Amino acid sequence: MNVMRGSPDPEPHDLEGYAKRERRMAKKLLVFGGGFISLIAIGLSYWNWSAAREWQRLKSDLEAKGETFDLQLILPPAPTSQENFGDIDALKNIALVIDGDPERGEPAKKRRAFVSISYDAASRTPALEKPVWSSGPLTGVTNDMAAWEKWFRATGILTMPPDSGNPAANVLAAIDSSVPVIKELAASTGRPSSQFTPVPAERNWSGLLVAHPTPFFSDVQNAVNLLRLRAVAAAHANDGKAATESLIAMSRLAEAAGHEPFLIGHLVSITLTSIMHTALWEGLKLRVFSADELQELTECLLRYHGRELLLYASRTEMLAGLNAVEQLKANRNQAIPIRASSSVSAIPHVGSFLPSGWFDQNASKLVSLEWEHVLKPLREGTLRSAAVEAEKLQTMFGRTKLLSPQLSHPFAHLVLPVWKTVIEKSAATQSINDLALASVALERYFARHQKYPTTLSELTPEFLPAPPQDGLDGSPLYYRQTEDGRCIIWAVGFDGVDDGGESTPDDSSGKLRSYQRRLDYKGDWVWRYSLVKP
């Protein structure tokens, strides 16, 4: 007879013991798990408390040093309507967006009035290329107005008048008849201040700051491009008054862009200022300005303060980054809407699993780094030293590897590395403005004495309130007369070495880099009227 083998059935008292052991084990696991969870909760609570405390300490420290975290306290005060160039009929409410749609209403109509001349006309005139703008003081080459007239007649972008035999006069007349708003801008430069309306101090800055629309920047740049063409055409047509008005209008638009908060406004401003410089150079080379017009241009150039504009942009941009952190922290369980016109309709929610300490830690990192490497150098140093400090910041982030601890601060990674390029461009624009200012003074001296001065110090105080200096670091500008009866004036650039007014070609292309706006550039920043020898 076969007997089934196996473990004997457990006795009842064994079942009780097994159950007791299971309960004890469950209790131990619960105690351990609860303790572990409690430790995590305590750790997170401490992290949240510590991060919030550090963030508040940093804010208090910077406020004691004169900084503020209130955007309204940073925005420029509103000028009166009668003083504000941005409040003329052609520009009034150009910054207004109706119901979140930049294509609606009277403001959109005004923005569209600034017709761009940068159309791609190749499909209509495949055999005729658009003329290339001269780089002016970089090469000593003026623009070819005959080429511009030919291109406009071929493309039909502007309605050209009957040929008068004077290409520059024809182009000037075509701009004034085809785009009358440009002439309106040029005729309204008697207003000394410039902010786009509604002025920044009177706008609603609630919600996500980076989401506020700025549909007017591209249209304003179109206007400046047309004003440049008008100024250059007027210079070649020997119309100093039209050229001066156009140049000052360009400067007013650049000033208004610079008063817009955040980095985008500053970048647009230095771009428009640089465009104005090249058009000014053309008029100075052709000597079309009267003594009174040169005085107006001097006052216009004296209004440009690149370091202050950059400091304003860095403060408002820091607040925009901080605002993004705070908005994400406050809306962790929902998406943050941007605007209907954006390619991205909303920032997805980040989830409530991220502790508040993570956001406070990101805020501290973003603000402390921007203070140490951008704001403080701009406040206490020069544009040159600020550019060097921004390079250290870029190097710091450039060394970050995947899974590096620094990647726990993504907001700083997104915002800060761009400052090196921004400060380089800003510093170069300031130096070129200083060269332009000194060049206008030299032409005023020449108009008075029919010769150039022996040294730049002779320009003060009659033609300049102070001796010409390079805004990069306060070093003197350099100058000499040239064999063709003109002069050359230069700043030493980022390397601090006087190269005798020589520019260095770009090693990769053999061409002169536009204003050489890089910290590693070896050569001078030059304002010249003579042709550069190939």
Steps between C-alpha positions, in 0.01 A plus 500: 500500500643837391525767769499866386804677638513869601501737791254415769208731543587782742356485843261781600752652740754524213248701293460744784876544527534556127228764504663675795836506324332645187334772704825586676678519163224719357525731801877524462462579129238762577719654767803492272305631201334767708834599646655509155216709365522724805872545441430593138226739611730651761778527244272665247362733764850596603600546134194715436566704815870532432454595132229754584720647775800525267288661230360759742849570635631559146211731416552703818873522434453631144227741605741641759744557212244703308341234277127441482278209402208723404483550123297820535786659695744424218291614203583852375263780602245594237575820305222742421310440178634826355862393565466137390602418143324166547168679546482663157206388286708251298620320815228558758396170666731299276575272798132431562366150426122469488345187654831316471497525118786711354322516163190679629403864510663836441834411668548210259418728207764747614759226535429378148554851364875457533548311176818294489745542213658162577263305277635210302455634149703224336190332360406818315848604397717188508784670314514804730632463853406738776783749573710423806523765767845647547662446839605866495781583743627143488599515133464863392257401222181699438172360371418491129175693462480421129489130588224561754296702249537226238390235750194696612393567141539130418315368806230762532531495879500881498318717248783676322459851355600584141875478461654835592852384428578507873462146645523616862232768455280246321528250788433773759188613315381139463525435874314818591217431253473121547541482878390843631512382862881496474505868413259558790747334737786711368299818544412431865844486659455817704364289787796429731381174665401171347299206637257280312142546616339387714829576676646208699413658837130509406462141375361201686793270581304229680552132423797352316722791396667321210153440353422869452486560123733743321367497143640844422873421501520361147287786366717757675809346345330525160443869569865549594615324183290741295627794703857384433429492128338843525796642692754358255299608195463850649875515566579406140239754383676764715190547716653534846169588665322181385805293590519651850130453569518137388803428717342653810178306435707180486661593830161570660369157395815334634456689828138385531605140439764535770233612748307179442570257785683170461786399278311506170449876525869560560609279210263679264625835629869431434414361156308816407776720646761322289289550186479871582879519537562371147253750352656784701844404371378541141378853563823595676711360220302700244504812723137590444419630851485864602647623828155498663430149373833378637408654835167308494684176423743563787211536743342186358815290548555637851168345602631147452620337823566136419609393848185638664281339234674168550465523877127568459464204263688267734283597798173453315618178336595362842149578621353327195697183579405521865137554403509181290623304802230649722225440245598135464515462876153651545346300215659158547169319437395681185638626172597866477336665196726712278299666223299403198754640253787294637612174345485358853157543657605418856780379724395150617448455872806375682313291754454543871773243565764774473549649847484874552864494610604400147347819362646719775839342444474575126399858575802545729740349248367709211507828691830444682685412178351789307586737783858378530581475128277760333336759727786560741768534227278745311429701814855513632723449199522579130352344190838337439512339844133399470574322172790312663279398792224383263757284322576330832128433539477342156808289570344381823193372322696372203679254727174351627468132411198275488370419849718773647367648825469831317221350292281529808483870410348495149376860512852633546614279212230639274551867581859577595738372228362753247640795695851477356378568146256767618765693692750470215251649253394768746858604572587520131189708427595743777853536364376560147260763634795668673693496173199643316463776760867596468475485120206743497701732725796475261279598206362792701856611571585464130194702396608780736877501426530326160746259653504220757645552849843377598360300793154397615535714812444807281137394452422586862303694612372665181397184317488240778425544872790269596805349328406204278525169685425139418191389693649152517719600794558877492829478309578775246402475136778518240510724194716609211460687175534305178677576173175561313414794725258311720555329836477166673390442858507176694458317830730218603226239540479214746868405490606844628784520246540802272545360148528844341148497362530163327210257476564128485329272247295204613740206479234264367377710207761767440229764532470774758261401774224755560632712790699195621265446794685217671714495811774305322529753215852631446487839334355850532147628456538760227306793355661594168406679178778370276461175309655198665772363274439136397 
